[in-house]
Amino acid sequence: MNNDIFHMPGMRLVCAILLMAGMVLLFLRMPAQAAERCVKLSRVSGYETLVNTCGSCRNIRVNRDRSGVALPTARSFQMTAFKKQDLFFKGPGRTRIISDEACGLENGVNQSAKRKAEDQLKSCIVPVQTQRGIVMANGCTSCRKIIVKRQFAEGGNTLTPYTFQAKGVLALESDGAINAQIIDDKPCKL
């Protein structure tokens, strides 16, 4: 007796139906993905141009990867309806559209304000261990305010505010504490 699952009555039919259903779902989803992207990248004679094919304003972010360069070059554009935007990247490389979002309100949320809020919420100040002790470094390109909570062996706590300029570094003194922790990290001005 053969114990293979495909030799059971009706299993070949069930597998064929499932395979066809998966293919149909795949093909039905493809036009929806194509409709979401309004901006196309056009390459003609070595020149690259972004073309907005929709009748609405779009926020576009592109990356340019070059061999031998670790970080890609990033650019952002706001393109009005049916507008063309020439890209002036020098040298060989590969350009990709990273995001294509509607300008202004989309689902009740302003996309540029949303991105700015996400940047403000990220933690910028990081502690770094050096030979001389711990220093705090601001990894952001904007002024940041932090609060450091120090815990002492006797059970007491202190809160100390610090302000860092963009890309600033400051030594963190122990002040007799057994533990120190950054409990708040936010932009200087909201």
BALOBA-1460 file (C-alpha; in Angstrom, 3 decimals):
// residues 190
<rec num="1" residu="m" x="0.000" y="0.000" z="0.000"/>
<rec num="2" residu="n" x="1.352" y="3.397" z="-0.921"/>
<rec num="3" residu="n" x="1.153" y="6.007" z="1.877"/>
<rec num="4" residu="d" x="1.845" y="9.022" z="-0.348"/>
<rec num="5" residu="i" x="-0.682" y="11.816" z="0.260"/>
<rec num="6" residu="f" x="-1.194" y="12.401" z="-3.483"/>
<rec num="7" residu="h" x="-2.532" y="8.864" z="-3.927"/>
<rec num="8" residu="m" x="-5.460" y="9.528" z="-1.580"/>
<rec num="9" residu="p" x="-8.765" y="9.942" z="-3.444"/>
<rec num="10" residu="g" x="-9.422" y="13.566" z="-4.406"/>
<rec num="11" residu="m" x="-6.120" y="15.022" z="-3.113"/>
<rec num="12" residu="r" x="-4.770" y="15.789" z="-6.578"/>
<rec num="13" residu="l" x="-7.912" y="17.759" z="-7.340"/>
<rec num="14" residu="v" x="-7.710" y="19.664" z="-4.035"/>
<rec num="15" residu="c" x="-4.040" y="20.565" z="-4.643"/>
<rec num="16" residu="a" x="-4.789" y="21.702" z="-8.206"/>
<rec num="17" residu="i" x="-7.661" y="23.912" z="-7.001"/>
<rec num="18" residu="l" x="-5.482" y="25.470" z="-4.272"/>
<rec num="19" residu="l" x="-2.680" y="26.146" z="-6.753"/>
<rec num="20" residu="m" x="-5.070" y="27.806" z="-9.220"/>
<rec num="21" residu="a" x="-6.675" y="29.901" z="-6.450"/>
<rec num="22" residu="g" x="-3.230" y="31.125" z="-5.381"/>
<rec num="23" residu="m" x="-2.358" y="32.087" z="-8.964"/>
<rec num="24" residu="v" x="-5.659" y="33.966" z="-9.401"/>
<rec num="25" residu="l" x="-5.077" y="35.906" z="-6.180"/>
<rec num="26" residu="l" x="-1.560" y="36.774" z="-7.305"/>
<rec num="27" residu="f" x="-2.768" y="38.113" z="-10.658"/>
<rec num="28" residu="l" x="-5.649" y="40.051" z="-9.092"/>
<rec num="29" residu="r" x="-3.260" y="41.803" z="-6.719"/>
<rec num="30" residu="m" x="-0.773" y="42.932" z="-9.379"/>
<rec num="31" residu="p" x="-2.900" y="45.705" z="-10.982"/>
<rec num="32" residu="a" x="-3.628" y="47.188" z="-7.547"/>
<rec num="33" residu="q" x="0.087" y="47.495" z="-6.812"/>
<rec num="34" residu="a" x="0.726" y="49.135" z="-10.180"/>
<rec num="35" residu="a" x="-2.067" y="51.656" z="-9.573"/>
<rec num="36" residu="e" x="-0.554" y="52.758" z="-6.236"/>
<rec num="37" residu="r" x="2.653" y="54.041" z="-7.834"/>
<rec num="38" residu="c" x="2.057" y="57.274" z="-9.720"/>
<rec num="39" residu="v" x="5.647" y="58.296" z="-10.428"/>
<rec num="40" residu="k" x="7.722" y="56.389" z="-12.952"/>
<rec num="41" residu="l" x="11.476" y="56.528" z="-13.538"/>
<rec num="42" residu="s" x="12.336" y="57.125" z="-17.194"/>
<rec num="43" residu="r" x="15.845" y="56.512" z="-18.567"/>
<rec num="44" residu="v" x="16.697" y="57.998" z="-21.982"/>
<rec num="45" residu="s" x="20.246" y="58.307" z="-23.383"/>
<rec num="46" residu="g" x="21.840" y="58.075" z="-19.933"/>
<rec num="47" residu="y" x="19.571" y="60.728" z="-18.404"/>
<rec num="48" residu="e" x="16.990" y="59.921" z="-15.748"/>
<rec num="49" residu="t" x="13.663" y="61.681" z="-15.310"/>
<rec num="50" residu="l" x="10.826" y="61.210" z="-12.836"/>
<rec num="51" residu="v" x="7.389" y="61.444" z="-14.445"/>
<rec num="52" residu="n" x="4.214" y="61.931" z="-12.376"/>
<rec num="53" residu="t" x="1.469" y="60.100" z="-14.285"/>
<rec num="54" residu="c" x="-1.282" y="60.900" z="-11.771"/>
<rec num="55" residu="g" x="-3.477" y="63.943" z="-11.472"/>
<rec num="56" residu="s" x="-2.368" y="64.636" z="-7.888"/>
<rec num="57" residu="c" x="0.621" y="66.006" z="-5.994"/>
<rec num="58" residu="r" x="3.164" y="63.353" z="-4.895"/>
<rec num="59" residu="n" x="6.032" y="63.245" z="-2.360"/>
<rec num="60" residu="i" x="8.833" y="61.176" z="-3.877"/>
<rec num="61" residu="r" x="12.048" y="59.850" z="-2.352"/>
<rec num="62" residu="v" x="14.760" y="58.307" z="-4.535"/>
<rec num="63" residu="n" x="18.056" y="56.572" z="-3.732"/>
<rec num="64" residu="r" x="21.089" y="56.379" z="-5.997"/>
<rec num="65" residu="d" x="23.381" y="53.402" z="-5.397"/>
<rec num="66" residu="r" x="26.903" y="53.476" z="-6.778"/>
<rec num="67" residu="s" x="29.409" y="50.651" z="-6.719"/>
<rec num="68" residu="g" x="32.232" y="51.339" z="-4.288"/>
<rec num="69" residu="v" x="30.170" y="53.842" z="-2.259"/>
<rec num="70" residu="a" x="28.759" y="52.457" z="0.994"/>
<rec num="71" residu="l" x="25.859" y="54.880" z="1.459"/>
<rec num="72" residu="p" x="23.369" y="55.707" z="-1.293"/>
<rec num="73" residu="t" x="22.598" y="59.285" z="-2.253"/>
<rec num="74" residu="a" x="19.046" y="60.179" z="-1.196"/>
<rec num="75" residu="r" x="16.880" y="62.931" z="-2.675"/>
<rec num="76" residu="s" x="13.290" y="64.024" z="-2.015"/>
<rec num="77" residu="f" x="10.945" y="65.783" z="-4.415"/>
<rec num="78" residu="q" x="7.432" y="67.141" z="-4.314"/>
<rec num="79" residu="m" x="5.900" y="66.735" z="-7.749"/>
<rec num="80" residu="t" x="2.690" y="68.386" z="-8.876"/>
<rec num="81" residu="a" x="0.238" y="66.607" z="-11.198"/>
<rec num="82" residu="f" x="1.696" y="65.363" z="-14.518"/>
<rec num="83" residu="k" x="5.067" y="67.056" z="-13.861"/>
<rec num="84" residu="k" x="8.506" y="65.844" z="-14.985"/>
<rec num="85" residu="q" x="11.606" y="66.151" z="-12.796"/>
<rec num="86" residu="d" x="15.107" y="65.630" z="-14.214"/>
<rec num="87" residu="l" x="17.561" y="63.813" z="-11.955"/>
<rec num="88" residu="f" x="21.120" y="65.088" z="-12.103"/>
<rec num="89" residu="f" x="23.148" y="62.290" z="-10.550"/>
<rec num="90" residu="k" x="26.759" y="62.195" z="-11.715"/>
<rec num="91" residu="g" x="28.488" y="58.996" z="-12.739"/>
<rec num="92" residu="p" x="27.234" y="55.449" z="-13.113"/>
<rec num="93" residu="g" x="24.812" y="53.939" z="-10.658"/>
<rec num="94" residu="r" x="21.331" y="52.612" z="-10.060"/>
<rec num="95" residu="t" x="18.435" y="54.908" z="-9.126"/>
<rec num="96" residu="r" x="15.378" y="53.552" z="-7.306"/>
<rec num="97" residu="i" x="12.124" y="55.147" z="-6.166"/>
<rec num="98" residu="i" x="11.975" y="54.467" z="-2.424"/>
<rec num="99" residu="s" x="8.598" y="56.028" z="-1.663"/>
<rec num="100" residu="d" x="5.704" y="57.498" z="-3.599"/>
<rec num="101" residu="e" x="3.135" y="59.128" z="-1.293"/>
<rec num="102" residu="a" x="0.337" y="61.610" z="-1.792"/>
<rec num="103" residu="c" x="1.116" y="65.168" z="-0.710"/>
<rec num="104" residu="g" x="-0.996" y="66.746" z="1.977"/>
<rec num="105" residu="l" x="-3.661" y="64.675" z="3.628"/>
<rec num="106" residu="e" x="-3.881" y="60.964" z="2.976"/>
<rec num="107" residu="n" x="-6.270" y="59.025" z="5.178"/>
<rec num="108" residu="g" x="-6.480" y="62.141" z="7.366"/>
<rec num="109" residu="v" x="-2.705" y="62.312" z="7.988"/>
<rec num="110" residu="n" x="-0.303" y="64.872" z="6.536"/>
<rec num="111" residu="q" x="2.583" y="62.666" z="5.307"/>
<rec num="112" residu="s" x="5.378" y="65.252" z="5.668"/>
<rec num="113" residu="a" x="4.208" y="66.099" z="9.198"/>
<rec num="114" residu="k" x="4.050" y="62.386" z="9.974"/>
<rec num="115" residu="r" x="7.660" y="61.861" z="8.801"/>
<rec num="116" residu="k" x="8.843" y="64.895" z="10.814"/>
<rec num="117" residu="a" x="7.090" y="63.572" z="13.943"/>
<rec num="118" residu="e" x="8.699" y="60.147" z="13.479"/>
<rec num="119" residu="d" x="12.137" y="61.787" z="13.259"/>
<rec num="120" residu="q" x="11.470" y="63.786" z="16.430"/>
<rec num="121" residu="l" x="10.414" y="60.688" z="18.349"/>
<rec num="122" residu="k" x="13.524" y="58.668" z="17.641"/>
<rec num="123" residu="s" x="16.211" y="58.472" z="20.296"/>
<rec num="124" residu="c" x="19.299" y="60.436" z="19.295"/>
<rec num="125" residu="i" x="21.495" y="60.400" z="22.395"/>
<rec num="126" residu="v" x="23.469" y="57.201" z="22.894"/>
<rec num="127" residu="p" x="25.943" y="56.324" z="25.653"/>
<rec num="128" residu="v" x="29.393" y="55.297" z="24.420"/>
<rec num="129" residu="q" x="31.991" y="53.498" z="26.585"/>
<rec num="130" residu="t" x="35.519" y="54.935" z="26.236"/>
<rec num="131" residu="q" x="38.793" y="54.314" z="28.089"/>
<rec num="132" residu="r" x="38.129" y="57.379" z="30.255"/>
<rec num="133" residu="g" x="34.515" y="56.502" z="31.061"/>
<rec num="134" residu="i" x="31.118" y="56.933" z="29.496"/>
<rec num="135" residu="v" x="30.292" y="59.769" z="27.109"/>
<rec num="136" residu="m" x="26.928" y="60.625" z="25.575"/>
<rec num="137" residu="a" x="26.856" y="61.396" z="21.859"/>
<rec num="138" residu="n" x="24.087" y="63.121" z="19.891"/>
<rec num="139" residu="g" x="23.686" y="61.192" z="16.646"/>
<rec num="140" residu="c" x="21.082" y="63.605" z="15.240"/>
<rec num="141" residu="t" x="21.553" y="66.761" z="13.228"/>
<rec num="142" residu="s" x="19.417" y="68.813" z="15.603"/>
<rec num="143" residu="c" x="19.622" y="70.075" z="19.174"/>
<rec num="144" residu="r" x="18.369" y="67.524" z="21.750"/>
<rec num="145" residu="k" x="17.345" y="67.688" z="25.429"/>
<rec num="146" residu="i" x="17.679" y="64.643" z="27.657"/>
<rec num="147" residu="i" x="17.061" y="63.767" z="31.286"/>
<rec num="148" residu="v" x="19.399" y="61.346" z="33.049"/>
<rec num="149" residu="k" x="18.149" y="59.449" z="36.093"/>
<rec num="150" residu="r" x="20.881" y="58.440" z="38.539"/>
<rec num="151" residu="q" x="20.282" y="55.801" z="41.236"/>
<rec num="152" residu="f" x="22.351" y="55.732" z="44.404"/>
<rec num="153" residu="a" x="23.263" y="52.879" z="46.766"/>
<rec num="154" residu="e" x="21.269" y="54.517" z="49.585"/>
<rec num="155" residu="g" x="18.136" y="54.231" z="47.442"/>
<rec num="156" residu="g" x="17.855" y="57.857" z="46.292"/>
<rec num="157" residu="n" x="17.372" y="59.062" z="42.723"/>
<rec num="158" residu="t" x="18.267" y="62.326" z="40.973"/>
<rec num="159" residu="l" x="17.118" y="63.691" z="37.618"/>
<rec num="160" residu="t" x="19.615" y="65.818" z="35.674"/>
<rec num="161" residu="p" x="18.738" y="67.639" z="32.426"/>
<rec num="162" residu="y" x="21.299" y="68.027" z="29.623"/>
<rec num="163" residu="t" x="21.193" y="69.888" z="26.309"/>
<rec num="164" residu="f" x="23.214" y="68.694" z="23.302"/>
<rec num="165" residu="q" x="23.907" y="70.652" z="20.162"/>
<rec num="166" residu="a" x="23.769" y="68.772" z="16.862"/>
<rec num="167" residu="k" x="26.346" y="65.952" z="16.825"/>
<rec num="168" residu="g" x="27.540" y="67.050" z="20.302"/>
<rec num="169" residu="v" x="29.413" y="64.865" z="22.810"/>
<rec num="170" residu="l" x="29.481" y="65.175" z="26.622"/>
<rec num="171" residu="a" x="31.171" y="63.101" z="29.344"/>
<rec num="172" residu="l" x="28.724" y="61.525" z="31.805"/>
<rec num="173" residu="e" x="30.010" y="61.855" z="35.363"/>
<rec num="174" residu="s" x="28.921" y="59.184" z="37.840"/>
<rec num="175" residu="d" x="28.407" y="61.648" z="40.748"/>
<rec num="176" residu="g" x="28.577" y="58.634" z="43.083"/>
<rec num="177" residu="a" x="25.648" y="56.850" z="41.436"/>
<rec num="178" residu="i" x="25.579" y="53.092" z="40.942"/>
<rec num="179" residu="n" x="23.361" y="53.339" z="37.858"/>
<rec num="180" residu="a" x="22.468" y="56.010" z="35.272"/>
<rec num="181" residu="q" x="19.759" y="55.865" z="32.625"/>
<rec num="182" residu="i" x="18.448" y="58.219" z="29.928"/>
<rec num="183" residu="i" x="14.721" y="58.532" z="30.628"/>
<rec num="184" residu="d" x="13.792" y="61.284" z="28.137"/>
<rec num="185" residu="d" x="15.219" y="62.306" z="24.749"/>
<rec num="186" residu="k" x="13.424" y="64.977" z="22.719"/>
<rec num="187" residu="p" x="14.137" y="67.912" z="20.392"/>
<rec num="188" residu="c" x="15.046" y="71.250" z="21.956"/>
<rec num="189" residu="k" x="12.131" y="72.995" z="20.241"/>
<rec num="190" residu="l" x="8.875" y="71.364" z="19.207"/>
